[in-house]
Amino acid sequence: MTVPNFTSVLFLCVANSARSQMAEALARARWGDRVRVASAGSQPTRVNPYAIGVMRERGLDLATHYSKSVTSIDPASVDLVITLCADEVCPLFLSNAPRLHWPLSDPASDDPTLTRDDMLERFRGTAHAIEARLAELDA
């Protein structure tokens, strides 16, 4: 299954704050206008500042992004759904679109022992994992 066979991709996670937002930005940068890319979550919150920072390091701007509910996405507009949940329950998306599951742990954490640098490394690792999976789709 390669992305050129699709005109639209939806990335889903729970909060639409980190993994799916980063995937959306990285996919848009990779595929440009060839593929329409969106992201959403089952319990949208806000875009995580660490996601914004790590994408900025890659020259991508998430400052205007906001968390969206999966219910705001028209199922008929999606050709491929990619879920990014690991330990959580992934959002349901009722459509006939093919699905891929990329189980990535949420880089966000409330652990008070993690430093800012620790958090940035967690988010960088997630971004790197997403980039590797996007490259596999193009292979």
DSSP file (Angstrom, degrees, kcal/mol; ACC not computed):
  #  RESIDUE AA STRUCTURE BP1 BP2  ACC     N-H-->O    O-->H-N    N-H-->O    O-->H-N    TCO  KAPPA ALPHA  PHI   PSI    X-CA   Y-CA   Z-CA
    1    1 A M              0   0    0      0, 0.0     2,-0.4     0, 0.0     0, 0.0   0.000 360.0 360.0 360.0 118.6    0.0    0.0    0.0
    2    2 A T    >   -     0   0    0      1,-0.1     3,-1.7   136,-0.1   136,-0.2  -0.913 360.0-122.1-121.4 150.6    1.6    3.3   -1.1
    3    3 A V  G >  S+     0   0    0    134,-0.6     3,-3.6    -2,-0.4   135,-0.1   0.822 102.6  73.8 -61.4 -35.4    0.4    6.8   -0.6
    4    4 A P  G 3  S+     0   0    0      0, 0.0    -1,-0.3     0, 0.0   134,-0.1   0.749  90.8  62.6 -54.3 -18.1    0.3    7.7   -4.3
    5    5 A N  G <  S+     0   0    0     -3,-1.7     2,-0.3     2,-0.0    -2,-0.2   0.504 101.3  65.8 -79.0  -3.7   -2.7    5.5   -4.5
    6    6 A F    <   -     0   0    0     -3,-3.6     3,-0.1    -4,-0.1    72,-0.0  -0.881  56.4-166.1-122.1 149.1   -4.5    7.8   -2.1
    7    7 A T  S    S+     0   0    0     -2,-0.3    29,-3.5     1,-0.3     2,-0.3   0.571  80.7  30.2-105.2 -14.2   -5.7   11.4   -2.4
    8    8 A S  E     -a   36   0A   0     27,-0.2    71,-1.0    -5,-0.1    72,-0.9  -0.996  59.3-170.1-149.2 142.4   -6.3   11.9    1.3
    9    9 A V  E     -ab  37  80A   0     27,-2.7    29,-2.1    -2,-0.3     2,-0.5  -0.991   7.0-158.6-131.8 136.9   -4.9   10.6    4.6
   10   10 A L  E     -ab  38  81A   0     70,-2.6    72,-3.0    -2,-0.4     2,-0.5  -0.976   6.1-156.2-117.4 123.9   -6.3   11.1    8.1
   11   11 A F  E     -ab  39  82A   0     27,-2.5    29,-2.0    -2,-0.5     2,-0.4  -0.864  17.1-167.7 -97.5 129.5   -4.0   10.6   11.1
   12   12 A L  E     +ab  40  83A   0     70,-2.7    72,-2.6    -2,-0.5     2,-0.3  -0.945  20.7 144.2-123.0 138.9   -5.8    9.7   14.4
   13   13 A C  E     -a   41   0A   0     27,-1.6    29,-0.9    -2,-0.4    30,-0.2  -0.830  56.1 -90.7-147.5-169.0   -4.8    9.6   18.0
   14   14 A V  S    S+     0   0    0     27,-0.3    29,-3.4    -2,-0.3    -1,-0.1   0.989 114.3  18.3 -75.7 -60.2   -6.6   10.4   21.2
   15   15 A A  S    S-     0   0    0     26,-0.2    30,-1.9    27,-0.2    26,-0.2   0.595  84.4-136.6 -92.0 -11.2   -5.9   14.1   22.0
   16   16 A N  S    S+     0   0    0     24,-0.3    25,-0.1    28,-0.2    52,-0.1   0.924  75.1 112.3  51.4  45.3   -4.8   15.3   18.5
   17   17 A S  S    S-     0   0    0     30,-0.1    31,-2.7    50,-0.1    34,-0.2   0.634  83.1  -5.8-119.2 -23.2   -2.1   17.1   20.4
   18   18 A A  S  > S+     0   0    0     29,-0.2     4,-3.1    33,-0.1     5,-0.3   0.464 123.9  37.8-137.3 -78.6    1.2   15.5   19.5
   19   19 A R  H  > S+     0   0    0      1,-0.2     4,-2.6     2,-0.2     5,-0.2   0.921 122.3  40.1 -55.5 -52.7    1.6   12.3   17.3
   20   20 A S  H  > S+     0   0    0      2,-0.2     4,-2.3     1,-0.2    -1,-0.2   0.861 116.2  51.5 -69.7 -33.7   -1.2   13.0   14.9
   21   21 A Q  H  > S+     0   0    0      2,-0.2     4,-2.2     1,-0.2    -2,-0.2   0.927 112.9  45.2 -66.0 -44.2   -0.3   16.7   14.6
   22   22 A M  H  X S+     0   0    0     -4,-3.1     4,-2.8     2,-0.2     5,-0.2   0.906 112.7  51.5 -65.3 -40.9    3.3   15.9   13.9
   23   23 A A  H  X S+     0   0    0     -4,-2.6     4,-2.7    -5,-0.3     5,-0.3   0.909 108.9  51.4 -62.0 -41.9    2.3   13.2   11.4
   24   24 A E  H  X S+     0   0    0     -4,-2.3     4,-2.4     2,-0.2    -2,-0.2   0.946 113.4  44.1 -59.3 -48.8    0.1   15.7    9.7
   25   25 A A  H  X S+     0   0    0     -4,-2.2     4,-2.1     1,-0.2    -2,-0.2   0.917 115.6  46.8 -64.3 -44.3    2.9   18.3    9.4
   26   26 A L  H  X S+     0   0    0     -4,-2.8     4,-1.9     2,-0.2    -1,-0.2   0.889 113.2  49.0 -67.0 -39.2    5.5   15.8    8.3
   27   27 A A  H  X S+     0   0    0     -4,-2.7     4,-3.1    -5,-0.2     5,-0.4   0.910 110.4  50.5 -67.6 -41.6    3.2   14.2    5.7
   28   28 A R  H  X S+     0   0    0     -4,-2.4     4,-2.1    -5,-0.3    -2,-0.2   0.915 111.7  48.5 -61.2 -41.6    2.2   17.6    4.2
   29   29 A A  H  < S+     0   0    0     -4,-2.1    -1,-0.2    -5,-0.2    -2,-0.2   0.881 116.9  43.0 -65.1 -36.9    5.9   18.5    4.0
   30   30 A R  H  < S+     0   0    0     -4,-1.9    -2,-0.2    -5,-0.2    -1,-0.2   0.906 126.8  27.2 -75.7 -43.3    6.7   15.2    2.3
   31   31 A W  H >< S-     0   0    0     -4,-3.1     3,-2.0     1,-0.2     4,-0.2   0.579  82.2-173.5-102.6 -12.0    3.7   14.9   -0.1
   32   32 A G  G ><  -     0   0    0     -4,-2.1     3,-0.7    -5,-0.4    -1,-0.2  -0.254  70.0 -16.2  56.3-134.5    2.9   18.6   -0.7
   33   33 A D  G 3  S+     0   0    0      1,-0.2    -1,-0.3     3,-0.1     3,-0.1   0.486 119.4  85.6 -82.8  -3.5   -0.3   19.0   -2.8
   34   34 A R  G <  S+     0   0    0     -3,-2.0     2,-0.4     1,-0.2    -1,-0.2   0.818  98.2  30.2 -67.7 -29.5   -0.3   15.4   -4.0
   35   35 A V  S <  S-     0   0    0     -3,-0.7     2,-0.5    -4,-0.2   -27,-0.2  -0.996  77.1-132.1-135.2 131.4   -2.2   14.2   -0.9
   36   36 A R  E     -a    8   0A   0    -29,-3.5   -27,-2.7    -2,-0.4     2,-0.4  -0.724  32.2-164.0 -81.0 127.7   -4.7   16.0    1.3
   37   37 A V  E     +a    9   0A   0     -2,-0.5     2,-0.3   -29,-0.2   -27,-0.2  -0.930  16.1 162.5-121.9 137.0   -3.6   15.4    4.9
   38   38 A A  E     -a   10   0A   0    -29,-2.1   -27,-2.5    -2,-0.4     2,-0.3  -0.929  17.1-155.0-142.3 166.7   -5.6   15.9    8.1
   39   39 A S  E     +a   11   0A   0     -2,-0.3     2,-0.3   -29,-0.2   -27,-0.2  -0.975  17.0 161.0-141.9 157.3   -5.4   14.9   11.7
   40   40 A A  E     -a   12   0A   0    -29,-2.0   -27,-1.6    -2,-0.3     2,-0.3  -0.962  17.8-145.9-162.7 173.1   -8.0   14.5   14.5
   41   41 A G  E     -ac  13  69A   0     27,-2.1    29,-2.3    -2,-0.3    30,-0.3  -0.962  25.5-124.2-147.4 164.2   -8.6   12.8   17.9
   42   42 A S  S    S+     0   0    0    -29,-0.9   -27,-0.2    -2,-0.3   -28,-0.2   0.738 113.6  25.2 -81.0 -23.9  -11.3   11.3   20.0
   43   43 A Q  S    S-     0   0    0    -29,-3.4    -1,-0.3   -30,-0.2    26,-0.1  -0.562  87.9-162.0-136.8  69.8  -10.7   13.7   22.9
   44   44 A P        +     0   0    0      0, 0.0   -28,-0.2     0, 0.0   -29,-0.1  -0.192  21.6 157.2 -60.9 144.3   -9.1   16.8   21.4
   45   45 A T        -     0   0    0    -30,-1.9     2,-0.3     1,-0.1    22,-0.3   0.383  51.2 -53.3-126.3 -96.0   -7.2   19.1   23.7
   46   46 A R        -     0   0    0     20,-0.1     2,-0.4    22,-0.0    -1,-0.1  -0.970  57.8 -86.2-149.8 159.1   -4.5   21.5   22.4
   47   47 A V        -     0   0    0     -2,-0.3   -29,-0.2    18,-0.3   -30,-0.1  -0.561  52.2-114.9 -71.5 128.3   -1.4   21.2   20.3
   48   48 A N     >  -     0   0    0    -31,-2.7     4,-2.1    -2,-0.4     3,-0.5  -0.407  12.6-134.3 -67.2 132.5    1.5   20.3   22.7
   49   49 A P  H  > S+     0   0    0      0, 0.0     4,-2.4     0, 0.0    -1,-0.1   0.824 106.7  56.2 -58.1 -31.9    4.2   23.0   22.9
   50   50 A Y  H  > S+     0   0    0      2,-0.2     4,-2.7     1,-0.2     5,-0.2   0.877 105.5  51.1 -68.6 -35.7    6.9   20.3   22.6
   51   51 A A  H  > S+     0   0    0     -3,-0.5     4,-2.2     2,-0.2     5,-0.2   0.919 110.5  49.6 -63.5 -42.7    5.3   19.1   19.3
   52   52 A I  H  X S+     0   0    0     -4,-2.1     4,-2.1     1,-0.2    10,-0.3   0.929 113.2  46.8 -60.2 -45.5    5.3   22.7   18.1
   53   53 A G  H  X S+     0   0    0     -4,-2.4     4,-1.8     2,-0.2    -2,-0.2   0.911 112.3  47.7 -65.2 -44.1    9.0   23.1   19.1
   54   54 A V  H  X S+     0   0    0     -4,-2.7     4,-0.7     1,-0.2    -1,-0.2   0.871 113.0  48.5 -68.6 -36.2   10.2   19.9   17.5
   55   55 A M  H ><>S+     0   0    0     -4,-2.2     5,-2.9    -5,-0.2     3,-0.8   0.880 107.2  56.4 -69.4 -36.0    8.4   20.6   14.3
   56   56 A R  H ><5S+     0   0    0     -4,-2.1     3,-1.9     1,-0.3    -2,-0.2   0.886 100.1  59.4 -60.5 -37.6    9.9   24.1   14.3
   57   57 A E  H 3<5S+     0   0    0     -4,-1.8    -1,-0.3     1,-0.3    -2,-0.2   0.798 106.8  47.9 -59.2 -27.7   13.3   22.5   14.4
   58   58 A R  T <<5S-     0   0    0     -3,-0.8    -1,-0.3    -4,-0.7    -2,-0.2   0.307 125.4-103.5 -95.3   6.8   12.4   20.8   11.1
   59   59 A G  T < 5S+     0   0    0     -3,-1.9     2,-0.4     1,-0.3    -3,-0.2   0.684  82.0 127.8  80.9  18.6   11.2   24.0    9.6
   60   60 A L      < -     0   0    0     -5,-2.9     2,-0.7    -6,-0.1    -1,-0.3  -0.913  51.0-141.6-113.4 136.0    7.5   23.2   10.0
   61   61 A D        +     0   0    0     -2,-0.4     3,-0.2     1,-0.1    -8,-0.1  -0.849  29.3 163.0-104.8 114.3    5.1   25.6   11.7
   62   62 A L    >   +     0   0    0     -2,-0.7     3,-1.7   -10,-0.3    -1,-0.1   0.312  48.8 107.0-102.5   5.5    2.4   24.1   13.9
   63   63 A A  T 3  S+     0   0    0      1,-0.3    -1,-0.1   -11,-0.1   -16,-0.1   0.795  84.1  42.1 -59.2 -30.1    1.6   27.5   15.6
   64   64 A T  T 3  S+     0   0    0     -3,-0.2    -1,-0.3     2,-0.0    -2,-0.1   0.458  93.5 106.9 -95.7  -1.3   -1.7   27.8   13.8
   65   65 A H    <   -     0   0    0     -3,-1.7     2,-0.3   -19,-0.0   -18,-0.3  -0.399  47.8-172.0 -74.2 154.1   -2.7   24.2   14.2
   66   66 A Y        -     0   0    0    -20,-0.1     2,-0.2    -2,-0.1   -20,-0.1  -0.978  31.8 -94.1-142.9 155.4   -5.5   23.3   16.7
   67   67 A S        -     0   0    0     -2,-0.3     2,-0.3   -22,-0.3   -51,-0.1  -0.507  43.0-161.9 -72.8 134.9   -6.8   20.0   18.0
   68   68 A K        -     0   0    0     -2,-0.2   -27,-2.1   -52,-0.1     2,-0.3  -0.886  16.9-117.5-120.7 149.2   -9.8   18.7   16.0
   69   69 A S  B >   -c   41   0A   0     -2,-0.3     3,-1.9   -29,-0.2     4,-0.2  -0.607  19.0-128.8 -82.9 143.1  -12.4   16.1   16.9
   70   70 A V  G >  S+     0   0    0    -29,-2.3     3,-1.4     1,-0.3   -28,-0.1   0.783 108.8  66.4 -59.4 -26.2  -12.7   13.0   14.8
   71   71 A T  G 3  S+     0   0    0    -30,-0.3    -1,-0.3     1,-0.3   -29,-0.1   0.637  90.5  64.1 -72.1 -12.1  -16.4   13.8   14.5
   72   72 A S  G <  S+     0   0    0     -3,-1.9     2,-0.5     2,-0.1    -1,-0.3   0.499  85.3  90.6 -86.8  -3.5  -15.5   16.9   12.5
   73   73 A I  S <  S-     0   0    0     -3,-1.4     5,-0.1    -4,-0.2     3,-0.0  -0.814  77.8-130.0 -99.3 129.0  -14.1   14.8    9.6
   74   74 A D    >   -     0   0    0     -2,-0.5     3,-2.1     1,-0.2     4,-0.2  -0.660  12.6-147.9 -75.0 115.6  -16.3   13.7    6.7
   75   75 A P  G >  S+     0   0    0      0, 0.0     3,-1.4     0, 0.0    -1,-0.2   0.814  96.0  61.4 -56.3 -30.9  -15.7   10.0    6.3
   76   76 A A  G 3  S+     0   0    0      1,-0.3    -2,-0.0    19,-0.1    19,-0.0   0.672  97.2  60.3 -70.2 -14.8  -16.3   10.3    2.5
   77   77 A S  G <  S+     0   0    0     -3,-2.1     2,-0.5     2,-0.0    -1,-0.3   0.407  90.3  84.6 -92.6   3.3  -13.3   12.6    2.3
   78   78 A V    <   +     0   0    0     -3,-1.4   -69,-0.1    -4,-0.2    18,-0.1  -0.915  41.6 174.1-116.3 128.2  -10.8   10.1    3.6
   79   79 A D  S    S+     0   0    0    -71,-1.0     2,-0.3    -2,-0.5   -70,-0.2   0.656  76.7  22.8 -99.8 -21.3   -9.0    7.5    1.5
   80   80 A L  E     -b    9   0A   0    -72,-0.9   -70,-2.6    17,-0.2     2,-0.5  -0.981  63.4-157.7-149.3 133.0   -6.6    6.1    4.2
   81   81 A V  E     -bd  10  99A   0     17,-2.6    19,-2.6    -2,-0.3     2,-0.5  -0.948   7.7-170.5-112.4 130.1   -6.8    6.2    8.0
   82   82 A I  E     -bd  11 100A   0    -72,-3.0   -70,-2.7    -2,-0.5     2,-0.3  -0.970   7.3-158.2-122.1 116.3   -3.6    5.9   10.1
   83   83 A T  E     -bd  12 101A   0     17,-2.5    19,-3.3    -2,-0.5   -70,-0.2  -0.736   8.0-170.9 -93.7 143.1   -4.0    5.4   13.8
   84   84 A L        +     0   0    0    -72,-2.6    20,-0.8    -2,-0.3     2,-0.2   0.138  40.0 125.3-119.8  17.4   -1.0    6.3   16.0
   85   85 A C        +     0   0    0    -73,-0.2    20,-0.1    18,-0.2     5,-0.1  -0.482  25.8 170.6 -82.4 149.2   -2.1    5.0   19.4
   86   86 A A  S    S+     0   0    0     18,-0.3    -1,-0.2    17,-0.2    19,-0.1   0.637  78.3   6.5-116.9 -73.9   -0.1    2.6   21.5
   87   87 A D  S    S+     0   0    0     17,-0.1     2,-0.1     2,-0.1    -2,-0.1   0.648 117.4  75.1 -91.0 -16.6   -1.3    2.0   25.0
   88   88 A E  S    S-     0   0    0      1,-0.1     2,-0.6     0, 0.0    -3,-0.0  -0.366  94.8 -92.6 -89.7 171.6   -4.6    4.0   24.7
   89   89 A V        -     0   0    0     -2,-0.1     3,-0.1     1,-0.0    -2,-0.1  -0.770  46.3-127.4 -83.7 121.8   -7.8    3.0   22.9
   90   90 A C        -     0   0    0     -2,-0.6   -77,-0.1     1,-0.1   -49,-0.1  -0.356  28.9 -98.3 -69.3 148.6   -7.5    4.4   19.4
   91   91 A P        -     0   0    0      0, 0.0     2,-0.3     0, 0.0    -1,-0.1  -0.328  34.6-121.0 -64.4 147.8  -10.4    6.6   18.1
   92   92 A L        -     0   0    0     -3,-0.1     2,-0.4     2,-0.0   -22,-0.0  -0.695  25.0-171.4 -85.5 142.9  -13.0    5.0   15.9
   93   93 A F        -     0   0    0     -2,-0.3     2,-1.2     2,-0.1   -12,-0.0  -0.922  16.3-143.7-137.3 111.6  -13.5    6.4   12.5
   94   94 A L        +     0   0    0     -2,-0.4     2,-0.3     2,-0.1    -2,-0.0  -0.620  54.7 104.8 -84.3  98.7  -16.5    5.0   10.7
   95   95 A S  S    S-     0   0    0     -2,-1.2    -2,-0.1     2,-0.2   -19,-0.1  -0.957  74.1-116.1-158.4 169.8  -15.6    4.8    7.0
   96   96 A N  S    S+     0   0    0     -2,-0.3     3,-0.1   -18,-0.1    -2,-0.1   0.329  71.4 127.3 -93.0   6.4  -14.7    2.1    4.5
   97   97 A A        -     0   0    0    -22,-0.1   -17,-0.2     1,-0.1    -2,-0.2  -0.323  69.9-101.8 -64.4 143.4  -11.2    3.6    4.1
   98   98 A P        -     0   0    0      0, 0.0   -17,-2.6     0, 0.0     2,-0.4  -0.284  41.4-142.7 -59.1 153.3   -8.2    1.2    4.5
   99   99 A R  E     -d   81   0A   0    -19,-0.2     2,-0.4    -3,-0.1   -17,-0.2  -0.952  17.9-170.5-127.2 142.4   -6.5    1.5    7.8
  100  100 A L  E     -d   82   0A   0    -19,-2.6   -17,-2.5    -2,-0.4     2,-0.5  -0.955  13.8-148.3-121.7 147.8   -2.9    1.3    9.0
  101  101 A H  E     -d   83   0A   0     -2,-0.4   -17,-0.2   -19,-0.2   -19,-0.1  -0.968  13.6-178.6-121.3 119.2   -1.9    1.2   12.7
  102  102 A W        -     0   0    0    -19,-3.3     2,-1.3    -2,-0.5    -2,-0.0  -0.872  20.0-150.6-111.6  93.5    1.4    2.7   13.7
  103  103 A P        +     0   0    0      0, 0.0     2,-0.5     0, 0.0   -17,-0.2  -0.498  28.6 165.4 -73.3  95.4    1.6    2.0   17.5
  104  104 A L        -     0   0    0     -2,-1.3   -18,-0.3   -20,-0.8   -17,-0.1  -0.939  36.5-120.7-113.0 129.8    3.6    5.0   18.8
  105  105 A S        -     0   0    0     -2,-0.5   -20,-0.0   -20,-0.1     3,-0.0  -0.364  36.6-100.7 -64.9 145.8    3.8    5.8   22.5
  106  106 A D        -     0   0    0      1,-0.2    -1,-0.1     2,-0.1    17,-0.1  -0.546  26.7-153.9 -67.8 122.7    2.5    9.2   23.4
  107  107 A P        +     0   0    0      0, 0.0    -1,-0.2     0, 0.0    16,-0.2   0.723  67.9  96.2 -73.5 -18.8    5.6   11.4   23.9
  108  108 A A        +     0   0    0     14,-0.1     2,-0.3    15,-0.1    -2,-0.1  -0.409  54.1 174.6 -69.6 146.4    3.8   13.7   26.3
  109  109 A S        -     0   0    0     -2,-0.1    10,-0.0     2,-0.1     5,-0.0  -0.993  39.4-152.5-154.5 146.5    4.3   12.9   30.0
  110  110 A D        +     0   0    0     -2,-0.3    -1,-0.0     3,-0.0    -2,-0.0   0.274  55.1 132.7 -97.4   7.9    3.3   14.4   33.4
  111  111 A D    >   -     0   0    0      1,-0.2     3,-1.5     2,-0.1    -2,-0.1  -0.467  48.0-155.0 -64.7 114.2    6.4   12.8   35.0
  112  112 A P  T 3  S+     0   0    0      0, 0.0    -1,-0.2     0, 0.0    -3,-0.0   0.643  88.1  66.1 -69.2 -12.8    8.0   15.6   37.0
  113  113 A T  T 3  S+     0   0    0      2,-0.1     2,-0.4     0, 0.0    -2,-0.1   0.641  79.8  97.1 -82.6 -12.8   11.4   14.0   36.8
  114  114 A L    <   -     0   0    0     -3,-1.5     2,-0.1     4,-0.1    -5,-0.0  -0.628  67.6-145.5 -79.8 129.6   11.6   14.5   33.0
  115  115 A T     >  -     0   0    0     -2,-0.4     4,-2.4     1,-0.1     5,-0.2  -0.322  29.4-100.8 -83.2 171.5   13.5   17.7   32.1
  116  116 A R  H  > S+     0   0    0      1,-0.2     4,-2.6     2,-0.2     5,-0.2   0.913 126.9  50.8 -57.4 -43.6   12.7   19.9   29.1
  117  117 A D  H  > S+     0   0    0      2,-0.2     4,-2.3     1,-0.2    -1,-0.2   0.884 107.9  52.8 -63.6 -38.2   15.6   18.2   27.2
  118  118 A D  H  > S+     0   0    0      2,-0.2     4,-2.1     1,-0.2    -2,-0.2   0.932 110.7  47.4 -60.0 -45.6   14.1   14.8   28.1
  119  119 A M  H  X S+     0   0    0     -4,-2.4     4,-2.4     1,-0.2     5,-0.2   0.917 110.1  51.6 -64.5 -43.4   10.7   15.9   26.7
  120  120 A L  H  X S+     0   0    0     -4,-2.6     4,-2.8     1,-0.2    -1,-0.2   0.912 109.4  51.1 -60.0 -41.0   12.3   17.3   23.6
  121  121 A E  H  X S+     0   0    0     -4,-2.3     4,-2.5     2,-0.2    -1,-0.2   0.894 108.5  51.6 -63.7 -39.1   14.1   14.0   23.0
  122  122 A R  H  X S+     0   0    0     -4,-2.1     4,-1.8     2,-0.2    -2,-0.2   0.934 113.5  43.9 -61.4 -45.6   10.9   12.0   23.4
  123  123 A F  H  X S+     0   0    0     -4,-2.4     4,-2.5     2,-0.2    -2,-0.2   0.876 112.1  52.6 -69.4 -37.5    9.1   14.2   20.9
  124  124 A R  H  X S+     0   0    0     -4,-2.8     4,-2.6    -5,-0.2    -1,-0.2   0.909 108.4  51.8 -62.8 -41.0   12.1   14.1   18.5
  125  125 A G  H  X S+     0   0    0     -4,-2.5     4,-2.2     2,-0.2    -2,-0.2   0.898 110.1  48.3 -62.1 -40.6   12.0   10.3   18.7
  126  126 A T  H  X S+     0   0    0     -4,-1.8     4,-2.4     2,-0.2    -2,-0.2   0.921 111.1  50.1 -65.5 -43.9    8.3   10.2   17.9
  127  127 A A  H  X S+     0   0    0     -4,-2.5     4,-2.5     1,-0.2    -2,-0.2   0.909 110.6  50.3 -60.5 -41.8    8.9   12.6   14.9
  128  128 A H  H  X S+     0   0    0     -4,-2.6     4,-2.2     2,-0.2    -1,-0.2   0.910 109.6  50.5 -63.1 -42.4   11.7   10.3   13.7
  129  129 A A  H  X S+     0   0    0     -4,-2.2     4,-1.9     2,-0.2    -1,-0.2   0.896 111.2  48.8 -63.0 -40.1    9.5    7.2   13.9
  130  130 A I  H  X S+     0   0    0     -4,-2.4     4,-2.6     2,-0.2     5,-0.2   0.927 109.6  52.0 -65.7 -44.2    6.8    9.0   12.0
  131  131 A E  H  X S+     0   0    0     -4,-2.5     4,-2.1     1,-0.2    -2,-0.2   0.901 108.9  51.1 -58.8 -40.9    9.2   10.1    9.3
  132  132 A A  H  X S+     0   0    0     -4,-2.2     4,-1.7     1,-0.2    -1,-0.2   0.898 111.2  47.2 -64.9 -40.3   10.5    6.5    8.9
  133  133 A R  H  X S+     0   0    0     -4,-1.9     4,-1.7     2,-0.2    -2,-0.2   0.875 109.9  52.6 -70.3 -36.7    6.9    5.1    8.5
  134  134 A L  H  X S+     0   0    0     -4,-2.6     4,-1.3     1,-0.2    -2,-0.2   0.905 107.8  52.3 -63.6 -39.3    6.1    7.8    6.0
  135  135 A A  H  X S+     0   0    0     -4,-2.1     4,-0.8     1,-0.2    -1,-0.2   0.882 106.0  54.6 -63.0 -37.8    9.2    6.8    4.0
  136  136 A E  H >< S+     0   0    0     -4,-1.7     3,-0.5     1,-0.2    -1,-0.2   0.862 103.5  55.8 -63.9 -35.3    8.0    3.2    4.1
  137  137 A L  H 3< S+     0   0    0     -4,-1.7  -134,-0.6     1,-0.2    -1,-0.2   0.852 107.9  48.3 -64.9 -32.6    4.7    4.3    2.6
  138  138 A D  H 3<        0   0    0     -4,-1.3    -1,-0.2     1,-0.2    -2,-0.2   0.645 360.0 360.0 -80.1 -15.1    6.5    5.8   -0.4
  139  139 A A    <<        0   0    0     -4,-0.8    -1,-0.2    -3,-0.5    -2,-0.1   0.496 360.0 360.0 -69.5 360.0    8.7    2.7   -0.9
